[in-house]
Amino acid sequence: TNSSDVNTVKELFQARIDYMTGADGGQPGAWYPGPTEMWLNSSRIVSNGNFVMLVAHTGADAVVEQFNALFA
């Protein structure tokens, strides 16, 4: 993989977030207010080198920290 692959994956992940939250102009794919809010406020796309991760979890920031610690 290379940096353009990373950017492509990040774009795909962002499209997923946009779909789940309705930010793409459609109905939220998450259907219910709780999951929609989680996708909206607790999703993160993080990359380090050629690794990319999408997190959708109420503890997303802690997961991102743990992910980044793997590369320290």
FENBELZI-V856901 format. One record per backbone hydrogen bond with DSSP energy under -0.5 kcal/mol. NH is the residue of the N-H (numbers start at 1). CO is the residue of the C=O. Records with the same first field share a line. If there is no record, write none. Layout:
# FENBELZI-V856901
NH = CO, CO
This chain:
# FENBELZI-V856901
5 = 2
6 = 2
7 = 3
8 = 4
9 = 5
10 = 6
11 = 7
12 = 8
13 = 9
14 = 10
15 = 11
16 = 12
17 = 13
18 = 14
19 = 15
20 = 16
21 = 17
22 = 18
23 = 18
24 = 18
25 = 22
29 = 19
30 = 20
31 = 28
32 = 30
36 = 32
37 = 33
38 = 34
39 = 35
40 = 36
41 = 37
42 = 38
44 = 55
46 = 44, 53
48 = 51
51 = 48
53 = 46
55 = 44, 53
57 = 42
60 = 57
63 = 59
64 = 60
65 = 61
66 = 62
67 = 63
68 = 64
69 = 65
70 = 66, 67
71 = 68
72 = 69
